[in-house]
């Protein structure tokens, strides 16, 4: 009779590397990959108790979003000019264009918050702004300094024309807040920027009359 060595019972074991990690505490785990329907559609306005009619708020939101889209594109044009400017005036224009870009970005925030204050939805995605803007797209490459400055001036005028018209109509509708924002911030800033840019296009001799 042959003696047999007792067999050790085999157990099903999962390799340690594939074992599930201990679940995190419920209160510390971020809830990722959430999706849902739009809380508010673009182009609509909520009812806010701010003493303005639906028509006034709807008009201002629509037109402010157009100014906002143009201002977002203008800010981007300034940043590209800041990065690609060259030539003898590089240093002063490099600094000036970035200063103007920062001031335009402040206007973007002020315009967007005014739309939200009126109960609307501010255009935020750059791709959406590109659909709404009236400012022509620049070439993908770099341009000469005079061409860049001229492009910026044309963009400024487009914003200013729209801002003047919207401010006047907003005042007629009793929307003093929108009128004040456009006149005291958008128009005054835009006019100042246009002045500084235009003076760089004067063909003035540097060393003799």
PyMOL commands that set and color helices and strands:
alter all, ss='L'
color gray80, all
select helices_A, chain A and resi 16-18+26-28+54-84+90-117+126-132+145-172+176-199
alter helices_A, ss='H'
color red, helices_A
deselect
rebuild
show_as cartoon
